[in-house]
Amino acid sequence: MSCVCSSIRSVKGFSLNSAQKIKFFVDLESISFVRKLKQSQDNDLMPLKFTSLHQNFAAEVSTISLRETFDDSTLAEIRKGMDVYAVLVFRRQTLTDSEQMDFARRLDGELHSKTGASALGKTRLGSEAIADISNVSSEGSLLEQQDRKRLYSLGNRLWHTDASFQDPAGRYSMLHARALPPVDADTLFADERAAFDALDDKTKTFLEGLTCHHSIVHSRQTLGFDFSDEEKLQLPGAFHPFVRNLKRAGRKSLYLASHAGQVMEMSLPEGRLLIWEMIQHATQPEFVYRHKWQDGDLVIWDNRCTMHRATAFDDAKYRRELRRVTTLDLVEAPA
């Protein structure tokens, strides 16, 4: 009660006496209101600070509680940061699944729920809008080495962008560390904007006229993982341009992924060679940021202009649990 009254006293228009005279029932709703109000006031006083993590992209954001971020000005600041850096790191975040999904909706709108994993069966988390990025079974034990879910998830070690096999595709992904192993289990990110900028003008013009078919069936088959015929019917793939025009950010970017299996304007072998060559180009060290996870990290990245991939660790020995939410690439909110 005392902490709530203290917060109420800080609200403009309330004096100590008037606040003491207010009779109200202290419940979760009133506490939530005060949190939102205080967070909005704090954000107005302290603009976000972005500290670069790589010469081309990626930044760590100053301390903020995303579950308590509701004001439009702070959300717009985060979007501006995404336009500049494409990958943002937020430390020490405490979020439930519902809080993570709610924040994603506030920041960028509708959520992606047609994941590749959903074709394999229902998630243990209860909602396809929050992806279970873990090596944990529905019973809570570590997945067996030949478990189909584990074999499917090995595809995360390929360079990819989330949900490019759907239309609309994914825009922002938000990955939250819930339980980390005591060994390195890093995630690599590649800046496809800088990779596009580094190409000569002739190549840029050529690539801008191309269209790719993206399919998670294709990317998993490259590792020898096969979907059943029934599962394949749920995952027909999608067509997207080889080069994306990021209008709000004012930049262009390659749009590549292991899901990209065919260039529609070329023969199948020539198209796949081009995709392979451009992925090799975009994942050179000068375009790559390596994220070393800390407990509570939440990383947001723009799938339209970055690729990412997981790195290997002893998943038969150590537990690793993260939750990912991805928004759909619909109309952009203002920044």
Backbone torsions as a table, in degrees:
resi	resn	phi	psi	omega
1	MET	NA	-43.4	-175.8
2	SER	-63.9	-38.7	-179.2
3	CYS	-67.9	-35.9	178.5
4	VAL	-67.9	-42.5	178.9
5	CYS	-63.5	-38.1	177.9
6	SER	-61.0	-40.3	179.5
7	SER	-68.3	-40.2	179.5
8	ILE	-63.5	-38.2	-179.4
9	ARG	-63.6	-25.0	-178.7
10	SER	-80.4	-9.8	-178.6
11	VAL	-78.8	133.8	-179.5
12	LYS	-57.5	134.8	178.1
13	GLY	98.8	-9.5	179.0
14	PHE	-111.0	124.9	171.7
15	SER	-96.4	169.9	179.7
16	LEU	-58.4	-42.6	-177.1
17	ASN	-65.9	-45.7	-178.5
18	SER	-66.5	-36.1	178.9
19	ALA	-65.7	-36.5	-179.7
20	GLN	-69.1	-27.0	-177.8
21	LYS	-80.9	-16.0	-178.0
22	ILE	-72.3	127.3	177.2
23	LYS	-104.3	117.3	178.3
24	PHE	-145.0	160.7	-179.9
25	PHE	-92.1	123.8	-179.6
26	VAL	-81.2	110.9	178.0
27	ASP	-136.7	180.0	-176.3
28	LEU	-62.3	-33.2	-177.6
29	GLU	-67.1	-43.0	-179.9
30	SER	-67.8	-37.9	177.8
31	ILE	-64.3	-41.9	178.8
32	SER	-61.5	-40.3	179.2
33	PHE	-60.6	-46.0	-178.4
34	VAL	-63.7	-41.5	178.7
35	ARG	-58.7	-46.7	-179.6
36	LYS	-61.5	-43.2	-177.8
37	LEU	-66.0	-45.8	179.5
38	LYS	-64.7	-41.6	179.7
39	GLN	-61.7	-42.1	179.0
40	SER	-61.0	-42.9	179.0
41	GLN	-65.4	-42.5	-179.8
42	ASP	-63.2	-40.4	-179.3
43	ASN	-65.7	-34.4	177.2
44	ASP	-64.6	-32.5	-177.1
45	LEU	-84.6	-29.6	-173.8
46	MET	-125.3	92.9	177.1
47	PRO	-63.1	153.7	-178.2
48	LEU	-69.1	146.8	175.5
49	LYS	-114.2	132.6	-179.7
50	PHE	-111.8	121.3	179.9
51	THR	-109.1	117.5	-175.5
52	SER	-60.3	140.5	177.5
53	LEU	-111.8	-7.5	-177.3
54	HIS	-155.1	155.6	-176.4
55	GLN	-64.7	-25.6	-176.6
56	ASN	-105.4	-32.2	-170.9
57	PHE	-162.4	-177.5	177.1
58	ALA	71.4	131.3	179.9
59	ALA	-149.1	149.5	171.1
60	GLU	-93.7	136.5	-175.8
61	VAL	-100.4	142.7	179.7
62	SER	-59.7	163.1	-172.4
63	THR	-55.2	126.8	178.4
64	ILE	-158.8	146.3	175.6
65	SER	-98.3	107.9	-175.0
66	LEU	-68.2	-30.9	179.6
67	ARG	-67.8	-19.1	-179.9
68	GLU	-109.3	16.5	179.7
69	THR	-97.5	110.1	-177.1
70	PHE	-125.0	-20.5	-172.4
71	ASP	-76.5	142.7	-175.4
72	ASP	-62.4	-35.4	-176.3
73	SER	-65.4	-41.0	179.2
74	THR	-70.3	-40.8	177.1
75	LEU	-61.7	-39.0	177.3
76	ALA	-65.7	-37.3	176.9
77	GLU	-61.6	-41.0	178.8
78	ILE	-63.8	-41.7	178.5
79	ARG	-63.9	-39.9	176.4
80	LYS	-61.7	-41.2	176.9
81	GLY	-62.1	-37.8	177.0
82	MET	-65.5	-39.2	178.5
83	ASP	-61.1	-35.0	-177.6
84	VAL	-83.9	-48.6	-168.0
85	TYR	-103.2	-23.2	178.1
86	ALA	70.0	-25.3	175.6
87	VAL	-133.5	124.5	178.7
88	LEU	-123.6	137.9	-179.2
89	VAL	-112.1	124.2	176.6
90	PHE	-114.9	121.0	-177.3
91	ARG	-88.0	157.5	169.3
92	ARG	52.4	51.0	177.1
93	GLN	-94.3	132.9	175.3
94	THR	-113.4	109.4	-173.9
95	LEU	-138.7	136.8	165.7
96	THR	-82.6	171.1	177.6
97	ASP	-58.9	-45.3	-177.9
98	SER	-66.7	-37.4	178.0
99	GLU	-66.7	-37.1	177.6
100	GLN	-65.8	-43.2	178.0
101	MET	-65.4	-40.2	179.3
102	ASP	-63.6	-43.0	178.2
103	PHE	-62.7	-42.5	179.6
104	ALA	-59.2	-41.3	178.6
105	ARG	-65.3	-41.7	179.1
106	ARG	-63.3	-39.2	-176.5
107	LEU	-75.4	-41.0	-167.9
108	ASP	-145.7	8.8	170.8
109	GLY	96.5	-142.8	-169.9
110	GLU	-67.1	145.4	-176.0
111	LEU	-97.2	146.2	174.0
112	HIS	-78.1	133.4	179.5
113	SER	-134.4	-2.3	-179.3
114	LYS	-94.3	64.8	-177.9
115	THR	-75.5	160.1	174.8
116	GLY	-63.9	-37.2	-178.9
117	ALA	-64.4	-26.8	-178.5
118	SER	-64.5	-24.0	177.6
119	ALA	-70.5	-20.8	-178.3
120	LEU	-84.8	-18.7	-178.2
121	GLY	147.7	175.6	-177.1
122	LYS	-70.2	146.5	177.8
123	THR	-77.1	151.4	176.4
124	ARG	-72.6	-12.2	-174.6
125	LEU	-90.0	-10.5	174.6
126	GLY	91.4	-10.7	179.0
127	SER	-145.5	131.5	178.4
128	GLU	-74.0	-10.6	179.7
129	ALA	-76.1	-14.6	175.2
130	ILE	-119.9	114.2	-172.7
131	ALA	-83.4	137.3	-179.3
132	ASP	-90.2	95.7	179.7
133	ILE	-95.7	84.6	-173.6
134	SER	-154.2	173.6	173.2
135	ASN	-114.5	36.6	-173.9
136	VAL	-115.8	135.5	179.7
137	SER	-81.9	173.3	178.8
138	SER	-66.2	-19.2	177.2
139	GLU	-88.5	-6.1	178.7
140	GLY	94.3	-0.1	177.9
141	SER	-92.9	166.3	176.1
142	LEU	-68.6	142.1	-179.8
143	LEU	-64.7	141.1	173.3
144	GLU	-66.3	151.8	-174.8
145	GLN	-59.9	-30.5	-179.7
146	GLN	-99.6	8.9	177.9
147	ASP	-61.3	137.0	-175.2
148	ARG	-63.4	-36.0	178.2
149	LYS	-63.2	-41.4	179.8
150	ARG	-65.6	-44.6	-179.3
151	LEU	-62.8	-39.0	175.6
152	TYR	-61.6	-44.2	-175.4
153	SER	-69.0	-15.6	175.9
154	LEU	-61.0	-22.2	176.8
155	GLY	-62.8	-17.9	177.1
156	ASN	-68.0	-12.8	177.5
157	ARG	-85.2	-5.7	172.9
158	LEU	-86.4	149.4	173.9
159	TRP	-63.5	126.6	-177.8
160	HIS	-155.8	171.3	171.6
161	THR	-128.3	140.1	-170.9
162	ASP	-71.2	132.7	170.3
163	ALA	66.3	21.9	174.7
164	SER	-69.5	-13.5	178.6
165	PHE	-85.4	8.1	176.6
166	GLN	-121.7	161.2	174.7
167	ASP	-136.9	112.4	5.8
168	PRO	-71.3	150.8	179.9
169	ALA	-81.3	-178.1	177.2
170	GLY	-82.3	146.4	174.9
171	ARG	-108.0	-82.0	179.4
172	TYR	-95.0	132.8	167.7
173	SER	-107.7	144.4	-178.0
174	MET	-132.1	108.6	-173.8
175	LEU	-110.1	123.6	-174.0
176	HIS	-115.4	128.6	-180.0
177	ALA	-81.6	118.7	179.0
178	ARG	-104.9	-38.9	178.1
179	ALA	-147.6	124.0	-174.8
180	LEU	-116.8	146.6	176.8
181	PRO	-74.9	161.7	179.1
182	PRO	-81.3	15.3	178.2
183	VAL	-126.7	165.5	179.1
184	ASP	-62.6	131.7	173.8
185	ALA	-145.9	65.6	-168.9
186	ASP	-79.5	167.4	172.6
187	THR	-123.2	133.5	178.6
188	LEU	-100.9	141.1	177.3
189	PHE	-125.2	140.7	178.8
190	ALA	-119.9	133.5	-179.1
191	ASP	-89.0	104.2	-177.8
192	GLU	-80.5	-13.7	173.9
193	ARG	-70.1	-50.8	178.6
194	ALA	-63.3	-35.5	178.2
195	ALA	-64.7	-39.9	177.2
196	PHE	-66.8	-43.9	-179.5
197	ASP	-58.3	-30.7	-176.0
198	ALA	-78.6	-10.2	179.7
199	LEU	-77.3	155.5	175.2
200	ASP	-75.3	161.0	-173.2
201	ASP	-61.0	-37.5	-179.7
202	LYS	-62.4	-44.2	179.7
203	THR	-66.8	-41.0	178.0
204	LYS	-57.4	-48.0	-178.6
205	THR	-61.9	-41.2	179.4
206	PHE	-62.9	-47.0	-176.4
207	LEU	-67.3	-31.6	-178.5
208	GLU	-67.1	-14.2	178.5
209	GLY	-95.6	8.2	-173.1
210	LEU	-108.4	154.7	177.7
211	THR	-128.1	138.8	179.0
212	CYS	-114.7	147.8	168.2
213	HIS	-98.1	125.8	-179.5
214	HIS	-107.7	132.0	-178.1
215	SER	-146.0	127.3	176.5
216	ILE	-73.4	-22.5	173.1
217	VAL	-62.6	-42.6	178.3
218	HIS	-63.1	-48.8	-175.5
219	SER	-63.8	-39.0	179.9
220	ARG	-72.3	-31.9	178.5
221	GLN	-65.9	-26.7	177.9
222	THR	-64.8	-20.8	176.8
223	LEU	-99.2	-0.4	-178.9
224	GLY	89.6	8.6	176.4
225	PHE	-90.3	127.4	-178.8
226	ASP	-115.2	134.3	168.6
227	PHE	-82.5	153.8	173.6
228	SER	-72.6	165.9	178.3
229	ASP	-59.4	-39.2	179.3
230	GLU	-65.6	-40.7	178.6
231	GLU	-66.5	-39.1	-180.0
232	LYS	-61.3	-34.2	179.5
233	LEU	-62.4	-26.5	178.8
234	GLN	-82.5	-8.9	-173.0
235	LEU	-131.3	67.5	-175.5
236	PRO	-73.9	-15.8	-177.5
237	GLY	90.7	-176.7	-176.5
238	ALA	-155.3	157.3	179.8
239	PHE	-103.6	134.4	179.5
240	HIS	-143.9	154.4	178.1
241	PRO	-67.0	149.2	177.8
242	PHE	-65.2	-31.0	-179.4
243	VAL	-124.2	129.4	178.5
244	ARG	-98.3	142.9	175.6
245	ASN	-104.9	108.8	-177.8
246	LEU	-90.3	89.6	-168.4
247	LYS	-64.7	-45.0	-178.3
248	ARG	-65.1	-37.7	-179.8
249	ALA	-81.3	-17.9	179.8
250	GLY	72.3	32.3	-179.4
251	ARG	-137.4	163.2	173.3
252	LYS	-113.8	156.8	-175.0
253	SER	-150.2	146.5	166.0
254	LEU	-62.7	152.0	177.1
255	TYR	-130.8	87.0	-172.6
256	LEU	-118.5	164.0	176.5
257	ALA	-175.4	160.3	172.1
258	SER	-63.1	-19.9	177.2
259	HIS	-70.0	-22.6	-178.3
260	ALA	-73.0	114.4	-174.4
261	GLY	-119.1	-9.8	-177.1
262	GLN	-153.6	132.6	171.3
263	VAL	-97.2	118.0	-168.4
264	MET	-67.3	-25.3	-177.7
265	GLU	-90.6	6.0	-176.5
266	MET	-133.4	165.9	172.2
267	SER	-64.6	156.7	-177.1
268	LEU	-58.2	-49.2	-179.8
269	PRO	-63.5	-42.6	-179.4
270	GLU	-65.8	-39.6	179.2
271	GLY	-64.7	-42.4	179.6
272	ARG	-67.5	-34.9	175.2
273	LEU	-64.1	-41.4	179.0
274	LEU	-63.7	-45.0	178.2
275	ILE	-58.8	-46.3	-179.3
276	TRP	-61.2	-44.8	-179.3
277	GLU	-63.5	-40.6	-179.0
278	MET	-72.3	-33.9	174.8
279	ILE	-65.6	-40.3	176.2
280	GLN	-61.2	-41.9	178.8
281	HIS	-63.1	-46.8	-173.3
282	ALA	-73.4	-15.1	-177.2
283	THR	-108.8	21.2	171.8
284	GLN	-65.6	153.8	-174.6
285	PRO	-52.9	-34.5	-177.4
286	GLU	-68.9	-12.5	179.7
287	PHE	-108.3	4.8	-169.7
288	VAL	-116.4	132.7	172.4
289	TYR	-111.6	133.2	178.8
290	ARG	-104.4	118.1	-179.6
291	HIS	-97.1	121.7	175.1
292	LYS	-97.4	113.7	-171.2
293	TRP	-70.4	142.3	169.9
294	GLN	-121.4	153.9	179.0
295	ASP	-54.0	131.6	177.3
296	GLY	84.7	-2.3	177.5
297	ASP	-60.2	138.4	166.1
298	LEU	-124.9	122.0	-178.8
299	VAL	-112.8	128.6	175.4
300	ILE	-109.3	133.7	174.6
301	TRP	-136.1	156.0	-179.8
302	ASP	-95.4	110.2	-177.5
303	ASN	-67.5	-17.1	-178.6
304	ARG	-74.8	-17.2	-174.0
305	CYS	-140.9	12.2	173.6
306	THR	-135.7	154.1	163.9
307	MET	-113.8	161.9	175.9
308	HIS	-149.1	163.8	173.2
309	ARG	-157.0	150.0	176.1
310	ALA	-81.6	158.9	173.5
311	THR	-111.6	157.5	-173.7
312	ALA	-75.4	149.1	169.6
313	PHE	-149.7	174.2	-178.1
314	ASP	-78.4	83.9	-175.2
315	ASP	-78.1	-5.4	173.4
316	ALA	-84.9	-11.6	-176.5
317	LYS	-113.7	-37.5	-172.0
318	TYR	-116.3	142.2	177.0
319	ARG	-84.4	137.6	174.9
320	ARG	-140.2	118.0	-178.8
321	GLU	-128.0	122.0	173.1
322	LEU	-132.3	157.7	177.3
323	ARG	-121.9	135.2	-179.5
324	ARG	-124.1	135.8	171.8
325	VAL	-120.9	138.1	179.8
326	THR	-128.2	133.7	177.5
327	THR	-92.1	159.8	-179.6
328	LEU	-87.6	146.7	-179.1
329	ASP	-81.6	74.8	177.7
330	LEU	-105.7	-153.4	-179.0
331	VAL	-63.1	130.7	-178.5
332	GLU	-73.2	140.9	172.5
333	ALA	-76.5	157.6	-179.2
334	PRO	-69.3	151.0	177.4
335	ALA	-123.4	NA	NA
